[in-house]
């Protein structure tokens, strides 16, 4: 009984970590909007850009400009962006001490004319009316706003991203049971929205020029400057499809920085995540032992706990992506995949000190 109570306590950590994920909504009464510059850092994104730029063109609130910064692409990124009506900037040579994405974002910000800057990744897109809902939500509080893109999962192998999405979302510390009483400890890398004055006063991407996970480091910069930050879920407004080109693409994509991200997660959040994962694993082990010993009472007890974890994971996943119920029901498979890729990422960080992504060492 003591073990069961401990396990229920670990299950409860999931409620604390992802208690609520607010989404963006429109006021419906606003008449004037600030000028808005959308900035897209893009390296070899000829396949993703048509979806993103097409979604922006179809919005009922049009941005003032869309700037695509071509980060030395080897494909037709620049041509595709031009044909979609975006302004294209060819990135200057990468200076020493900079990462490709941070350098591209900074160049886009320098060229932007809007009062508000919106940085988005090329593999994202806006739902119908999504930009207006996002801007309305931003204008309610200003400061810095970040939105976690809703993951549109299509191919079966993409279900393997489930725990990466869950833990990435929990790692921001933005959706705990304490709600708005705590500032986020991290921001989503796919979306950053703030006014240009705040951006340059805080140093923008120059302050995180050498960081792989610039979103987590930017959160620390804004926190030191006393700039308010807010995070939202993107469901119904802002979406993404990650790694649609096969399992190898997915493994390399999640490997490139996930162990580094764990190192940036505040210790209390990290401990709760690890404890929750440990509880979910222990529930499987207890159920397995009960089945092997043909203990009917134990099977009923641990089977109930297993289903509680599966249901909790399902409810979490429905708020952040289009994941199937069977993914939650068979969660040990997806958790093992997560742990294997995390170990691979850790190996790169500890042993090789670098990873390769889109032809560039990071």
C-alpha positions in Angstrom: 0.0 0.0 0.0 2.9 2.4 0.8 4.3 1.8 -2.7 0.9 2.5 -4.3 0.6 5.8 -2.4 4.1 6.8 -3.5 3.2 5.9 -7.1 0.0 8.0 -6.9 2.1 10.9 -5.7 4.4 10.5 -8.7 1.4 10.4 -10.9 0.2 13.6 -9.4 3.4 15.3 -10.5 2.0 15.2 -14.0 -0.9 17.4 -12.9 1.4 19.9 -11.3 3.7 20.1 -14.4 1.0 20.5 -17.0 -2.0 21.7 -15.0 -3.3 24.0 -17.7 -2.2 25.1 -21.2 -4.1 28.3 -22.2 -4.7 29.0 -25.9 -4.9 32.3 -27.8 -8.2 33.9 -28.3 -9.5 37.0 -30.2 -11.1 40.0 -28.6 -13.3 40.7 -31.7 -13.4 44.4 -30.9 -10.0 45.7 -31.8 -9.8 48.2 -34.6 -6.1 49.2 -34.7 -3.1 46.9 -34.7 0.6 47.6 -34.5 2.8 47.1 -37.5 4.0 43.5 -37.5 7.2 42.0 -39.0 7.3 38.2 -39.3 10.8 36.9 -39.4 11.6 33.4 -40.6 15.2 32.0 -40.3 15.4 29.4 -43.1 18.1 26.9 -44.0 17.2 24.4 -46.7 13.5 24.9 -46.1 12.1 24.8 -49.7 9.6 22.1 -48.7 8.3 23.8 -45.6 8.2 27.4 -46.6 5.2 27.1 -49.0 3.0 25.9 -46.1 4.0 28.6 -43.7 4.0 31.5 -46.2 0.7 30.3 -47.7 -0.9 30.3 -44.3 0.3 33.8 -43.7 -1.2 35.0 -47.0 -4.5 33.5 -46.1 -4.9 35.3 -42.7 -7.7 37.8 -42.0 -5.0 40.0 -40.3 -2.0 40.6 -42.6 1.4 41.2 -41.3 3.1 44.4 -42.4 6.0 42.3 -43.9 7.3 38.8 -44.0 11.1 38.5 -44.0 12.8 35.2 -44.9 16.5 35.1 -44.0 18.1 32.6 -46.2 20.8 31.0 -44.0 23.2 29.8 -46.8 20.7 27.2 -48.1 21.8 24.6 -50.6 18.3 24.3 -52.1 15.7 26.7 -53.6 14.8 28.3 -50.3 15.3 31.8 -51.6 13.4 31.3 -54.8 10.4 29.7 -53.1 10.3 32.6 -50.6 10.4 35.1 -53.4 7.7 33.4 -55.3 5.5 33.4 -52.2 5.8 37.2 -51.9 8.2 37.3 -48.9 11.2 39.7 -48.7 14.3 37.6 -48.8 17.6 38.5 -47.1 20.7 36.5 -48.0 22.5 35.8 -44.7 26.0 37.3 -44.4 28.9 35.0 -43.6 28.5 33.5 -40.1 30.6 35.5 -37.7 32.8 33.8 -35.1 30.9 32.9 -32.0 27.4 32.9 -33.6 25.0 30.0 -34.4 23.3 30.0 -37.7 19.8 30.5 -36.4 20.7 33.3 -33.9 22.6 35.1 -36.7 19.7 34.8 -39.1 17.2 36.0 -36.6 19.3 39.1 -35.7 19.8 40.0 -39.3 16.0 39.8 -39.8 15.3 42.0 -36.8 17.8 44.6 -38.0 16.0 44.7 -41.4 12.5 44.7 -40.0 10.3 47.8 -40.1 7.5 46.7 -37.8 6.9 47.9 -34.2 6.3 44.2 -33.2 8.7 41.4 -34.2 7.5 37.8 -34.6 10.1 35.1 -35.1 8.8 31.8 -36.4 10.4 28.6 -37.6 9.9 27.5 -41.2 8.3 24.2 -40.3 5.3 25.9 -38.6 2.1 27.4 -40.0 -0.9 29.5 -38.9 -4.4 28.1 -38.7 -7.2 30.1 -40.3 -7.6 33.3 -38.2 -4.8 32.2 -36.0 -2.6 35.3 -36.4 -5.4 37.6 -35.3 -6.0 35.5 -32.2 -2.3 35.5 -31.4 -1.9 39.2 -31.9 -5.0 39.9 -29.8 -3.6 37.8 -27.0 -0.2 39.5 -27.2 -1.8 43.0 -27.0 -3.6 42.0 -23.8 -0.3 42.0 -21.9 2.6 43.0 -24.2 6.1 42.0 -22.9 7.3 38.8 -24.5 5.0 36.0 -25.7 5.9 32.5 -26.9 3.5 30.0 -28.4 4.1 26.2 -28.5 3.1 25.0 -31.9 0.4 22.3 -32.0 2.0 19.2 -33.5 0.1 17.9 -36.5 1.1 14.3 -36.5 0.4 12.3 -39.7 2.6 9.3 -40.3 2.7 6.5 -37.8 6.5 7.0 -37.0 5.7 10.7 -36.0 3.9 9.4 -33.0 7.4 8.7 -31.6 7.6 12.4 -30.9 5.0 12.2 -28.1 7.3 12.3 -25.1 9.6 14.9 -26.7 6.7 17.2 -27.1 5.4 16.5 -23.6 8.7 17.1 -21.8 9.6 20.1 -24.0 6.3 21.7 -23.0 6.7 20.8 -19.3 10.3 22.0 -19.3 9.3 25.6 -20.0 7.8 25.7 -16.5 5.0 27.8 -17.9 2.0 25.5 -17.3 2.3 24.4 -13.7 -0.5 24.4 -11.1 0.8 27.8 -9.9 -0.4 29.4 -13.2 0.6 33.0 -13.8 2.2 33.3 -10.4 5.5 32.0 -11.9 7.4 33.4 -14.9 8.2 30.8 -17.6 11.8 29.4 -17.2 11.9 28.7 -20.9 10.3 29.8 -24.2 9.3 27.8 -27.2 11.9 27.9 -30.0 9.4 28.0 -32.8 7.7 31.3 -31.8 8.9 34.5 -30.2 6.9 37.7 -30.2 7.9 41.1 -28.7 8.2 44.8 -29.6 11.3 45.9 -31.3 12.3 48.3 -28.5 12.3 45.5 -25.9 14.2 43.2 -28.3 17.1 45.6 -28.9 17.2 47.0 -25.4 17.7 43.4 -24.1 20.3 42.7 -26.7 18.1 40.4 -28.8 19.8 37.4 -30.3 23.2 39.0 -29.7 22.9 38.1 -26.1 22.5 34.4 -27.0 24.5 34.4 -30.1 26.4 31.1 -29.3 23.5 29.1 -27.9 21.9 26.1 -29.5 18.7 26.4 -27.5 18.4 30.1 -27.7 14.8 30.1 -26.5 15.8 28.9 -23.0 18.7 31.4 -22.8 16.5 34.2 -24.0 14.1 33.6 -21.2 17.0 34.1 -18.7 17.9 37.4 -20.5 14.3 38.7 -20.3 14.0 37.6 -16.7 17.1 39.5 -15.7 15.8 42.6 -17.5 12.4 42.4 -15.7 10.5 41.8 -18.9 7.2 39.9 -18.4 6.9 36.7 -20.3 3.9 34.6 -21.2 3.5 31.2 -22.9 0.5 29.7 -24.6 -0.5 26.5 -26.4 -0.9 26.8 -30.2 -4.0 24.6 -30.6 -6.4 26.2 -33.1 -4.0 29.1 -33.9 -0.4 28.0 -34.6 0.8 24.5 -35.7 3.8 22.6 -36.9 4.7 19.3 -38.5 8.1 18.2 -37.3 10.4 15.9 -39.2 8.1 14.7 -41.9 10.9 13.2 -44.0 11.3 9.9 -42.2 12.5 8.3 -38.9 16.1 9.2 -39.4 15.1 12.8 -39.8 13.1 12.6 -36.6 15.9 11.0 -34.6 18.6 13.5 -35.8 16.2 16.4 -35.2 15.4 15.5 -31.6 19.0 14.4 -30.9 20.5 17.8 -31.9 19.9 19.5 -28.6 17.6 17.6 -26.2 20.3 16.7 -23.6 21.4 20.4 -23.7 17.8 21.4 -23.1 17.7 19.2 -20.0 20.7 21.0 -18.7 18.9 24.3 -19.0 15.8 23.2 -17.3 15.5 24.5 -13.7 16.4 21.9 -11.1 12.9 21.7 -9.5 11.2 21.2 -12.8 13.8 18.7 -13.9 13.5 16.7 -10.7 9.7 16.6 -11.1 9.9 15.4 -14.7 12.4 12.7 -13.8 10.3 11.5 -10.9 7.1 11.5 -13.0 8.9 9.4 -15.7 10.2 7.1 -13.0 6.7 6.6 -11.7 5.4 5.8 -15.2 8.1 3.2 -15.7 7.6 1.7 -12.3 3.9 1.2 -13.0 4.8 -0.9 -16.0 7.3 -3.0 -14.0 4.8 -3.6 -11.2 2.1 -4.7 -13.6 4.6 -7.0 -15.4 5.6 -8.7 -12.2 1.9 -9.1 -11.2 1.2 -10.7 -14.6 4.2 -13.1 -14.4 3.2 -14.2 -10.9 -0.5 -14.5 -11.9 -1.5 -12.4 -8.9 -5.1 -11.3 -9.8 -5.4 -8.7 -7.1 -2.0 -7.2 -8.0 -2.9 -7.2 -11.7 -6.1 -5.3 -10.9 -4.2 -2.8 -8.6 -1.3 -2.1 -10.9 -3.3 -2.3 -14.0 -5.5 0.5 -12.7 -2.4 2.6 -12.0 -1.1 1.9 -15.5 -4.3 3.0 -17.0 -4.2 6.2 -14.9 -0.8 7.0 -16.3 -2.0 6.2 -19.9 -5.1 8.4 -19.4 -3.1 11.3 -18.0 -0.6 11.1 -20.9 -3.5 11.1 -23.4 -5.1 14.2 -21.8 -1.7 15.9 -21.9 -1.0 15.0 -25.5 -4.4 16.1 -26.8 -3.5 19.7 -25.8 -0.2 19.8 -27.6 -0.6 17.6 -30.7 -2.8 15.3 -32.8 -1.6 12.1 -31.1 -3.6 8.9 -31.2 -5.1 7.3 -28.1 -3.1 4.1 -28.7 0.1 6.1 -28.3 -0.9 6.8 -24.7 -2.2 3.3 -24.1 1.1 1.8 -25.3 3.2 4.6 -23.8 6.1 2.4 -22.6 7.1 1.9 -26.3 7.3 5.6 -26.9 8.9 6.3 -23.6 11.7 3.8 -24.3 12.2 5.5 -27.7 12.5 8.9 -26.0 15.0 7.6 -23.5 17.1 6.0 -26.3 17.2 9.2 -28.3 17.9 11.2 -25.2 20.9 8.9 -24.4 22.1 9.5 -28.0 21.8 13.3 -27.5 23.7 13.0 -24.2 26.4 11.1 -25.9 26.9 13.9 -28.5 27.0 16.5 -25.8 29.4 14.7 -23.5 31.7 12.9 -26.0 31.5 14.7 -29.3 30.6 18.2 -28.0 28.7 18.8 -31.2 25.9 17.5 -33.4 25.2 17.8 -37.2 22.0 19.4 -38.4 21.2 20.4 -42.0 24.8 20.1 -43.0 26.2 22.3 -40.2 28.0 21.2 -37.0 26.4 22.6 -33.9 
